Amino acid sequence: MAELRKPDERECERCGRTEVWDDDQDTWRVPDQDDATAIGDVHCVHEWDIDGSFRPIE
Ligand SMILES: [Zn+2]
């Protein structure tokens, strides 16, 4: 639980949405907005594969 590393990408285990961390904007964003499979399901309650060690404030 003492892990301090900050992940720079994450993927939803439910819909497959992928996001990368944008240091300039301090937010997650979809790397390729034109790729529907990367954006995933907008109605999905995303289940990120990195939860636990790092929680950005939204
Ligand atoms: Zn999702």
N, CA, C, O and the ligand as a Tripos MOL2 file, in Angstrom:
@<TRIPOS>MOLECULE
protein
  233   231    59     0     0
PROTEIN
NO_CHARGES

@<TRIPOS>ATOM
      1 N           0.8090   -1.2120    0.0000 N.3       1 MET1
      2 CA          0.0000    0.0000    0.0000 C.3       1 MET1
      3 C           0.8490    1.2710    0.0000 C.2       1 MET1
      4 O           0.3110    2.3710   -0.1300 O.2       1 MET1
      5 N           2.1380    1.1350    0.1410 N.am      2 ALA2
      6 CA          3.0110    2.3020    0.2070 C.3       2 ALA2
      7 C           3.5090    2.7120   -1.1820 C.2       2 ALA2
      8 O           4.4550    3.4900   -1.3120 O.2       2 ALA2
      9 N           2.8730    2.1890   -2.1900 N.am      3 GLU3
     10 CA          3.3190    2.4720   -3.5360 C.3       3 GLU3
     11 C           3.0420    3.9240   -3.9240 C.2       3 GLU3
     12 O           1.9200    4.4080   -3.7730 O.2       3 GLU3
     13 N           4.0470    4.6020   -4.4130 N.am      4 LEU4
     14 CA          3.8880    6.0040   -4.7730 C.3       4 LEU4
     15 C           3.9410    6.2390   -6.2720 C.2       4 LEU4
     16 O           3.7290    7.3580   -6.7380 O.2       4 LEU4
     17 N           4.2200    5.1990   -7.0190 N.am      5 ARG5
     18 CA          4.3450    5.3990   -8.4630 C.3       5 ARG5
     19 C           3.0020    5.8460   -9.0420 C.2       5 ARG5
     20 O           1.9390    5.4180   -8.5910 O.2       5 ARG5
     21 N           3.0730    6.7010  -10.0330 N.am      6 LYS6
     22 CA          1.8690    7.2350  -10.6640 C.3       6 LYS6
     23 C           1.7020    6.6220  -12.0460 C.2       6 LYS6
     24 O           2.5450    6.8300  -12.9180 O.2       6 LYS6
     25 N           0.6410    5.8810  -12.2560 N.am      7 PRO7
     26 CA          0.4310    5.2920  -13.5810 C.3       7 PRO7
     27 C           0.1470    6.3730  -14.6090 C.2       7 PRO7
     28 O          -0.4370    7.4050  -14.2800 O.2       7 PRO7
     29 N           0.5550    6.1450  -15.8510 N.am      8 ASP8
     30 CA          0.2940    7.1580  -16.8800 C.3       8 ASP8
     31 C          -0.6960    6.6690  -17.9320 C.2       8 ASP8
     32 O          -0.9790    7.3640  -18.9080 O.2       8 ASP8
     33 N          -1.2150    5.4650  -17.7190 N.am      9 GLU9
     34 CA         -2.2830    5.0180  -18.5930 C.3       9 GLU9
     35 C          -3.1590    4.0180  -17.8560 C.2       9 GLU9
     36 O          -2.7120    3.3480  -16.9260 O.2       9 GLU9
     37 N          -4.3840    3.9290  -18.2740 N.am     10 ARG10
     38 CA         -5.3100    3.0170  -17.6230 C.3      10 ARG10
     39 C          -6.3060    2.5020  -18.6410 C.2      10 ARG10
     40 O          -6.5290    3.1200  -19.6820 O.2      10 ARG10
     41 N          -6.9080    1.3550  -18.3260 N.am     11 GLU11
     42 CA         -7.8740    0.7590  -19.2420 C.3      11 GLU11
     43 C          -9.0700    0.2570  -18.4590 C.2      11 GLU11
     44 O          -8.9200   -0.3260  -17.3850 O.2      11 GLU11
     45 N         -10.2670    0.4880  -19.0030 N.am     12 CYS12
     46 CA        -11.4810    0.0260  -18.3520 C.3      12 CYS12
     47 C         -11.6460   -1.4690  -18.5860 C.2      12 CYS12
     48 O         -11.5470   -1.9510  -19.7140 O.2      12 CYS12
     49 N         -11.9000   -2.2000  -17.4900 N.am     13 GLU13
     50 CA        -12.0420   -3.6480  -17.6120 C.3      13 GLU13
     51 C         -13.4070   -4.0360  -18.1310 C.2      13 GLU13
     52 O         -13.6310   -5.2010  -18.4570 O.2      13 GLU13
     53 N         -14.3250   -3.0900  -18.2140 N.am     14 ARG14
     54 CA        -15.6800   -3.3950  -18.6640 C.3      14 ARG14
     55 C         -15.8820   -3.0900  -20.1380 C.2      14 ARG14
     56 O         -16.3900   -3.9340  -20.8760 O.2      14 ARG14
     57 N         -15.4900   -1.8890  -20.5860 N.am     15 CYS15
     58 CA        -15.7950   -1.5050  -21.9720 C.3      15 CYS15
     59 C         -14.5440   -1.3720  -22.8370 C.2      15 CYS15
     60 O         -14.6510   -1.2160  -24.0540 O.2      15 CYS15
     61 N         -13.3690   -1.4310  -22.2320 N.am     16 GLY16
     62 CA        -12.1500   -1.3760  -23.0290 C.3      16 GLY16
     63 C         -11.6320    0.0250  -23.2790 C.2      16 GLY16
     64 O         -10.6580    0.1990  -24.0100 O.2      16 GLY16
     65 N         -12.2720    1.0430  -22.6790 N.am     17 ARG17
     66 CA        -11.8090    2.4250  -22.8530 C.3      17 ARG17
     67 C         -10.3730    2.5720  -22.3460 C.2      17 ARG17
     68 O         -10.0180    2.0670  -21.2810 O.2      17 ARG17
     69 N          -9.5650    3.2680  -23.1280 N.am     18 THR18
     70 CA         -8.1920    3.5120  -22.7050 C.3      18 THR18
     71 C          -7.9670    5.0120  -22.5460 C.2      18 THR18
     72 O          -8.4320    5.8120  -23.3580 O.2      18 THR18
     73 N          -7.2460    5.3790  -21.4890 N.am     19 GLU19
     74 CA         -6.9460    6.7900  -21.2540 C.3      19 GLU19
     75 C          -5.4820    6.9300  -20.8660 C.2      19 GLU19
     76 O          -4.8770    6.0060  -20.3220 O.2      19 GLU19
     77 N          -4.9310    8.0850  -21.1520 N.am     20 VAL20
     78 CA         -3.5640    8.3840  -20.7330 C.3      20 VAL20
     79 C          -3.5880    9.6270  -19.8510 C.2      20 VAL20
     80 O          -4.4570   10.4860  -20.0000 O.2      20 VAL20
     81 N          -2.6340    9.7160  -18.9380 N.am     21 TRP21
     82 CA         -2.5610   10.8570  -18.0420 C.3      21 TRP21
     83 C          -1.8710   12.0170  -18.7470 C.2      21 TRP21
     84 O          -0.7810   11.8670  -19.3000 O.2      21 TRP21
     85 N          -2.5310   13.1910  -18.7160 N.am     22 ASP22
     86 CA         -1.9580   14.3880  -19.3230 C.3      22 ASP22
     87 C          -1.4130   15.2790  -18.2150 C.2      22 ASP22
     88 O          -2.1790   15.8890  -17.4700 O.2      22 ASP22
     89 N          -0.1030   15.3520  -18.1100 N.am     23 ASP23
     90 CA          0.5330   16.1200  -17.0420 C.3      23 ASP23
     91 C           0.2290   17.6140  -17.1480 C.2      23 ASP23
     92 O           0.1110   18.2980  -16.1310 O.2      23 ASP23
     93 N           0.1050   18.1150  -18.3650 N.am     24 ASP24
     94 CA         -0.1520   19.5420  -18.5520 C.3      24 ASP24
     95 C          -1.5550   19.9300  -18.0780 C.2      24 ASP24
     96 O          -1.7570   20.9790  -17.4670 O.2      24 ASP24
     97 N          -2.5190   19.0520  -18.3780 N.am     25 GLN25
     98 CA         -3.9120   19.3490  -18.0360 C.3      25 GLN25
     99 C          -4.2930   18.7850  -16.6750 C.2      25 GLN25
    100 O          -5.3540   19.1080  -16.1420 O.2      25 GLN25
    101 N          -3.4260   17.9390  -16.1080 N.am     26 ASP26
    102 CA         -3.7430   17.2740  -14.8430 C.3      26 ASP26
    103 C          -5.0500   16.4850  -14.9370 C.2      26 ASP26
    104 O          -5.8930   16.5490  -14.0420 O.2      26 ASP26
    105 N          -5.2000   15.7570  -16.0110 N.am     27 THR27
    106 CA         -6.4230   14.9800  -16.1760 C.3      27 THR27
    107 C          -6.1790   13.7840  -17.0900 C.2      27 THR27
    108 O          -5.1910   13.7230  -17.8220 O.2      27 THR27
    109 N          -7.1100   12.8400  -17.0230 N.am     28 TRP28
    110 CA         -7.0610   11.7110  -17.9510 C.3      28 TRP28
    111 C          -7.6960   12.1230  -19.2530 C.2      28 TRP28
    112 O          -8.6550   12.8950  -19.2670 O.2      28 TRP28
    113 N          -7.1620   11.6070  -20.3580 N.am     29 ARG29
    114 CA         -7.7980   11.8740  -21.6380 C.3      29 ARG29
    115 C          -7.6410   10.6730  -22.5540 C.2      29 ARG29
    116 O          -6.7290    9.8630  -22.3820 O.2      29 ARG29
    117 N          -8.5280   10.5620  -23.5230 N.am     30 VAL30
    118 CA         -8.4610    9.4840  -24.5010 C.3      30 VAL30
    119 C          -7.4170    9.8660  -25.5460 C.2      30 VAL30
    120 O          -7.5140   10.9340  -26.1510 O.2      30 VAL30
    121 N          -6.4300    9.0160  -25.7640 N.am     31 PRO31
    122 CA         -5.3540    9.3620  -26.6890 C.3      31 PRO31
    123 C          -5.8260    9.5400  -28.1240 C.2      31 PRO31
    124 O          -5.3370   10.4250  -28.8260 O.2      31 PRO31
    125 N          -6.7700    8.7140  -28.5750 N.am     32 ASP32
    126 CA         -7.2340    8.8050  -29.9570 C.3      32 ASP32
    127 C          -8.7550    8.9440  -29.9770 C.2      32 ASP32
    128 O          -9.4720    7.9450  -29.9200 O.2      32 ASP32
    129 N          -9.2440   10.1770  -30.0590 N.am     33 GLN33
    130 CA        -10.6840   10.4430  -29.9940 C.3      33 GLN33
    131 C         -11.4360    9.8790  -31.1890 C.2      33 GLN33
    132 O         -12.6540    9.7160  -31.1310 O.2      33 GLN33
    133 N         -10.7290    9.5810  -32.2660 N.am     34 ASP34
    134 CA        -11.3950    9.0750  -33.4660 C.3      34 ASP34
    135 C         -11.6280    7.5690  -33.4110 C.2      34 ASP34
    136 O         -12.3580    7.0130  -34.2320 O.2      34 ASP34
    137 N         -11.0040    6.9180  -32.4420 N.am     35 ASP35
    138 CA        -11.1240    5.4750  -32.3250 C.3      35 ASP35
    139 C         -12.2230    5.1230  -31.3200 C.2      35 ASP35
    140 O         -12.0310    5.2620  -30.1110 O.2      35 ASP35
    141 N         -13.3620    4.6720  -31.8190 N.am     36 ALA36
    142 CA        -14.5040    4.3870  -30.9540 C.3      36 ALA36
    143 C         -14.1890    3.3130  -29.9220 C.2      36 ALA36
    144 O         -14.7080    3.3570  -28.8060 O.2      36 ALA36
    145 N         -13.3490    2.3540  -30.2790 N.am     37 THR37
    146 CA        -13.0320    1.2840  -29.3360 C.3      37 THR37
    147 C         -12.1590    1.7970  -28.1990 C.2      37 THR37
    148 O         -12.1650    1.2300  -27.1060 O.2      37 THR37
    149 N         -11.4060    2.8700  -28.4520 N.am     38 ALA38
    150 CA        -10.5710    3.4390  -27.3950 C.3      38 ALA38
    151 C         -11.4000    4.2860  -26.4450 C.2      38 ALA38
    152 O         -11.0950    4.3750  -25.2560 O.2      38 ALA38
    153 N         -12.4500    4.9080  -26.9730 N.am     39 ILE39
    154 CA        -13.3180    5.7370  -26.1510 C.3      39 ILE39
    155 C         -14.2240    4.8620  -25.2890 C.2      39 ILE39
    156 O         -14.5200    5.2090  -24.1460 O.2      39 ILE39
    157 N         -14.6650    3.7250  -25.8340 N.am     40 GLY40
    158 CA        -15.4760    2.8010  -25.0590 C.3      40 GLY40
    159 C         -16.9210    3.2580  -24.9590 C.2      40 GLY40
    160 O         -17.3910    4.0540  -25.7720 O.2      40 GLY40
    161 N         -17.6210    2.7450  -23.9520 N.am     41 ASP41
    162 CA        -19.0280    3.0400  -23.7490 C.3      41 ASP41
    163 C         -19.1730    4.2410  -22.8190 C.2      41 ASP41
    164 O         -18.7370    4.2040  -21.6690 O.2      41 ASP41
    165 N         -19.7980    5.3190  -23.3350 N.am     42 VAL42
    166 CA        -19.9290    6.5360  -22.5150 C.3      42 VAL42
    167 C         -20.8210    6.3130  -21.3040 C.2      42 VAL42
    168 O         -20.7300    7.0520  -20.3240 O.2      42 VAL42
    169 N         -21.6780    5.3080  -21.3620 N.am     43 HIS43
    170 CA        -22.5880    5.0310  -20.2510 C.3      43 HIS43
    171 C         -21.9890    4.0420  -19.2520 C.2      43 HIS43
    172 O         -22.5990    3.7290  -18.2290 O.2      43 HIS43
    173 N         -20.8060    3.5620  -19.5580 N.am     44 CYS44
    174 CA        -20.1660    2.5680  -18.7010 C.3      44 CYS44
    175 C         -19.7240    3.1890  -17.3780 C.2      44 CYS44
    176 O         -19.2050    4.3050  -17.3520 O.2      44 CYS44
    177 N         -19.9310    2.4610  -16.2820 N.am     45 VAL45
    178 CA        -19.3490    2.8540  -15.0030 C.3      45 VAL45
    179 C         -17.9550    2.2260  -14.9860 C.2      45 VAL45
    180 O         -17.7620    1.0850  -14.5660 O.2      45 VAL45
    181 N         -17.0040    3.0120  -15.4550 N.am     46 HIS46
    182 CA        -15.6890    2.4450  -15.7530 C.3      46 HIS46
    183 C         -15.0240    1.7790  -14.5540 C.2      46 HIS46
    184 O         -15.0160    2.3020  -13.4400 O.2      46 HIS46
    185 N         -14.4780    0.6250  -14.8250 N.am     47 GLU47
    186 CA        -13.7540   -0.1450  -13.8230 C.3      47 GLU47
    187 C         -12.2950   -0.1580  -14.2560 C.2      47 GLU47
    188 O         -11.8760   -1.0210  -15.0270 O.2      47 GLU47
    189 N         -11.5160    0.8110  -13.7530 N.am     48 TRP48
    190 CA        -10.1410    0.9500  -14.2150 C.3      48 TRP48
    191 C          -9.2420   -0.1340  -13.6450 C.2      48 TRP48
    192 O          -9.4120   -0.5840  -12.5110 O.2      48 TRP48
    193 N          -8.2830   -0.5380  -14.4620 N.am     49 ASP49
    194 CA         -7.4040   -1.6380  -14.0690 C.3      49 ASP49
    195 C          -6.3070   -1.1990  -13.1000 C.2      49 ASP49
    196 O          -5.4560   -2.0060  -12.7280 O.2      49 ASP49
    197 N          -6.3180    0.0700  -12.6880 N.am     50 ILE50
    198 CA         -5.2640    0.5360  -11.7810 C.3      50 ILE50
    199 C          -5.8230    1.0410  -10.4540 C.2      50 ILE50
    200 O          -5.0880    1.6400   -9.6690 O.2      50 ILE50
    201 N          -7.1000    0.8120  -10.1920 N.am     51 ASP51
    202 CA         -7.6870    1.4060   -8.9930 C.3      51 ASP51
    203 C          -6.9950    0.9000   -7.7340 C.2      51 ASP51
    204 O          -6.4140   -0.1850   -7.7200 O.2      51 ASP51
    205 N          -7.0680    1.6980   -6.6890 N.am     52 GLY52
    206 CA         -6.4550    1.2910   -5.4340 C.3      52 GLY52
    207 C          -5.2800    2.1470   -5.0420 C.2      52 GLY52
    208 O          -5.3250    2.8380   -4.0240 O.2      52 GLY52
    209 N          -4.2140    2.1140   -5.8440 N.am     53 SER53
    210 CA         -3.0000    2.8010   -5.4380 C.3      53 SER53
    211 C          -3.0120    4.2750   -5.8260 C.2      53 SER53
    212 O          -2.2230    5.0610   -5.3020 O.2      53 SER53
    213 N          -3.8940    4.6510   -6.7300 N.am     54 PHE54
    214 CA         -3.8600    6.0380   -7.2070 C.3      54 PHE54
    215 C          -5.2700    6.4990   -7.5700 C.2      54 PHE54
    216 O          -5.9450    5.8690   -8.3840 O.2      54 PHE54
    217 N          -5.7070    7.5960   -6.9650 N.am     55 ARG55
    218 CA         -7.0280    8.1280   -7.2700 C.3      55 ARG55
    219 C          -6.9470    9.6140   -7.5890 C.2      55 ARG55
    220 O          -6.7660   10.4360   -6.6900 O.2      55 ARG55
    221 N          -7.0780    9.9570   -8.8530 N.am     56 PRO56
    222 CA         -7.0670   11.3870   -9.2020 C.3      56 PRO56
    223 C          -8.3360   12.0480   -8.6860 C.2      56 PRO56
    224 O          -9.3900   11.4140   -8.6380 O.2      56 PRO56
    225 N          -8.2460   13.2930   -8.3070 N.am     57 ILE57
    226 CA         -9.4170   14.0440   -7.8740 C.3      57 ILE57
    227 C         -10.1460   14.5480   -9.1090 C.2      57 ILE57
    228 O          -9.5530   15.2320   -9.9430 O.2      57 ILE57
    229 N         -11.4290   14.2160   -9.2360 N.am     58 GLU58
    230 CA        -12.1400   14.5970  -10.4410 C.3      58 GLU58
    231 C         -13.1100   15.7280  -10.1810 C.2      58 GLU58
    232 O         -13.7970   16.1760  -11.1000 O.2      58 GLU58
    233 ZN        -15.8260    1.4590  -19.0950 Zn       59 ZN59
@<TRIPOS>BOND
     1     1     2 1
     2     2     3 1
     3     3     4 2
     4     3     5 am
     5     5     6 1
     6     6     7 1
     7     7     8 2
     8     7     9 am
     9     9    10 1
    10    10    11 1
    11    11    12 2
    12    11    13 am
    13    13    14 1
    14    14    15 1
    15    15    16 2
    16    15    17 am
    17    17    18 1
    18    18    19 1
    19    19    20 2
    20    19    21 am
    21    21    22 1
    22    22    23 1
    23    23    24 2
    24    23    25 am
    25    25    26 1
    26    26    27 1
    27    27    28 2
    28    27    29 am
    29    29    30 1
    30    30    31 1
    31    31    32 2
    32    31    33 am
    33    33    34 1
    34    34    35 1
    35    35    36 2
    36    35    37 am
    37    37    38 1
    38    38    39 1
    39    39    40 2
    40    39    41 am
    41    41    42 1
    42    42    43 1
    43    43    44 2
    44    43    45 am
    45    45    46 1
    46    46    47 1
    47    47    48 2
    48    47    49 am
    49    49    50 1
    50    50    51 1
    51    51    52 2
    52    51    53 am
    53    53    54 1
    54    54    55 1
    55    55    56 2
    56    55    57 am
    57    57    58 1
    58    58    59 1
    59    59    60 2
    60    59    61 am
    61    61    62 1
    62    62    63 1
    63    63    64 2
    64    63    65 am
    65    65    66 1
    66    66    67 1
    67    67    68 2
    68    67    69 am
    69    69    70 1
    70    70    71 1
    71    71    72 2
    72    71    73 am
    73    73    74 1
    74    74    75 1
    75    75    76 2
    76    75    77 am
    77    77    78 1
    78    78    79 1
    79    79    80 2
    80    79    81 am
    81    81    82 1
    82    82    83 1
    83    83    84 2
    84    83    85 am
    85    85    86 1
    86    86    87 1
    87    87    88 2
    88    87    89 am
    89    89    90 1
    90    90    91 1
    91    91    92 2
    92    91    93 am
    93    93    94 1
    94    94    95 1
    95    95    96 2
    96    95    97 am
    97    97    98 1
    98    98    99 1
    99    99   100 2
   100    99   101 am
   101   101   102 1
   102   102   103 1
   103   103   104 2
   104   103   105 am
   105   105   106 1
   106   106   107 1
   107   107   108 2
   108   107   109 am
   109   109   110 1
   110   110   111 1
   111   111   112 2
   112   111   113 am
   113   113   114 1
   114   114   115 1
   115   115   116 2
   116   115   117 am
   117   117   118 1
   118   118   119 1
   119   119   120 2
   120   119   121 am
   121   121   122 1
   122   122   123 1
   123   123   124 2
   124   123   125 am
   125   125   126 1
   126   126   127 1
   127   127   128 2
   128   127   129 am
   129   129   130 1
   130   130   131 1
   131   131   132 2
   132   131   133 am
   133   133   134 1
   134   134   135 1
   135   135   136 2
   136   135   137 am
   137   137   138 1
   138   138   139 1
   139   139   140 2
   140   139   141 am
   141   141   142 1
   142   142   143 1
   143   143   144 2
   144   143   145 am
   145   145   146 1
   146   146   147 1
   147   147   148 2
   148   147   149 am
   149   149   150 1
   150   150   151 1
   151   151   152 2
   152   151   153 am
   153   153   154 1
   154   154   155 1
   155   155   156 2
   156   155   157 am
   157   157   158 1
   158   158   159 1
   159   159   160 2
   160   159   161 am
   161   161   162 1
   162   162   163 1
   163   163   164 2
   164   163   165 am
   165   165   166 1
   166   166   167 1
   167   167   168 2
   168   167   169 am
   169   169   170 1
   170   170   171 1
   171   171   172 2
   172   171   173 am
   173   173   174 1
   174   174   175 1
   175   175   176 2
   176   175   177 am
   177   177   178 1
   178   178   179 1
   179   179   180 2
   180   179   181 am
   181   181   182 1
   182   182   183 1
   183   183   184 2
   184   183   185 am
   185   185   186 1
   186   186   187 1
   187   187   188 2
   188   187   189 am
   189   189   190 1
   190   190   191 1
   191   191   192 2
   192   191   193 am
   193   193   194 1
   194   194   195 1
   195   195   196 2
   196   195   197 am
   197   197   198 1
   198   198   199 1
   199   199   200 2
   200   199   201 am
   201   201   202 1
   202   202   203 1
   203   203   204 2
   204   203   205 am
   205   205   206 1
   206   206   207 1
   207   207   208 2
   208   207   209 am
   209   209   210 1
   210   210   211 1
   211   211   212 2
   212   211   213 am
   213   213   214 1
   214   214   215 1
   215   215   216 2
   216   215   217 am
   217   217   218 1
   218   218   219 1
   219   219   220 2
   220   219   221 am
   221   221   222 1
   222   222   223 1
   223   223   224 2
   224   223   225 am
   225   225   226 1
   226   226   227 1
   227   227   228 2
   228   227   229 am
   229   229   230 1
   230   230   231 1
   231   231   232 2
@<TRIPOS>SUBSTRUCTURE
     1 MET1         2 RESIDUE 1 A MET
     2 ALA2         6 RESIDUE 1 A ALA
     3 GLU3        10 RESIDUE 1 A GLU
     4 LEU4        14 RESIDUE 1 A LEU
     5 ARG5        18 RESIDUE 1 A ARG
     6 LYS6        22 RESIDUE 1 A LYS
     7 PRO7        26 RESIDUE 1 A PRO
     8 ASP8        30 RESIDUE 1 A ASP
     9 GLU9        34 RESIDUE 1 A GLU
    10 ARG10       38 RESIDUE 1 A ARG
    11 GLU11       42 RESIDUE 1 A GLU
    12 CYS12       46 RESIDUE 1 A CYS
    13 GLU13       50 RESIDUE 1 A GLU
    14 ARG14       54 RESIDUE 1 A ARG
    15 CYS15       58 RESIDUE 1 A CYS
    16 GLY16       62 RESIDUE 1 A GLY
    17 ARG17       66 RESIDUE 1 A ARG
    18 THR18       70 RESIDUE 1 A THR
    19 GLU19       74 RESIDUE 1 A GLU
    20 VAL20       78 RESIDUE 1 A VAL
    21 TRP21       82 RESIDUE 1 A TRP
    22 ASP22       86 RESIDUE 1 A ASP
    23 ASP23       90 RESIDUE 1 A ASP
    24 ASP24       94 RESIDUE 1 A ASP
    25 GLN25       98 RESIDUE 1 A GLN
    26 ASP26      102 RESIDUE 1 A ASP
    27 THR27      106 RESIDUE 1 A THR
    28 TRP28      110 RESIDUE 1 A TRP
    29 ARG29      114 RESIDUE 1 A ARG
    30 VAL30      118 RESIDUE 1 A VAL
    31 PRO31      122 RESIDUE 1 A PRO
    32 ASP32      126 RESIDUE 1 A ASP
    33 GLN33      130 RESIDUE 1 A GLN
    34 ASP34      134 RESIDUE 1 A ASP
    35 ASP35      138 RESIDUE 1 A ASP
    36 ALA36      142 RESIDUE 1 A ALA
    37 THR37      146 RESIDUE 1 A THR
    38 ALA38      150 RESIDUE 1 A ALA
    39 ILE39      154 RESIDUE 1 A ILE
    40 GLY40      158 RESIDUE 1 A GLY
    41 ASP41      162 RESIDUE 1 A ASP
    42 VAL42      166 RESIDUE 1 A VAL
    43 HIS43      170 RESIDUE 1 A HIS
    44 CYS44      174 RESIDUE 1 A CYS
    45 VAL45      178 RESIDUE 1 A VAL
    46 HIS46      182 RESIDUE 1 A HIS
    47 GLU47      186 RESIDUE 1 A GLU
    48 TRP48      190 RESIDUE 1 A TRP
    49 ASP49      194 RESIDUE 1 A ASP
    50 ILE50      198 RESIDUE 1 A ILE
    51 ASP51      202 RESIDUE 1 A ASP
    52 GLY52      206 RESIDUE 1 A GLY
    53 SER53      210 RESIDUE 1 A SER
    54 PHE54      214 RESIDUE 1 A PHE
    55 ARG55      218 RESIDUE 1 A ARG
    56 PRO56      222 RESIDUE 1 A PRO
    57 ILE57      226 RESIDUE 1 A ILE
    58 GLU58      230 RESIDUE 1 A GLU
    59 ZN59       233 GROUP 0 **** ****
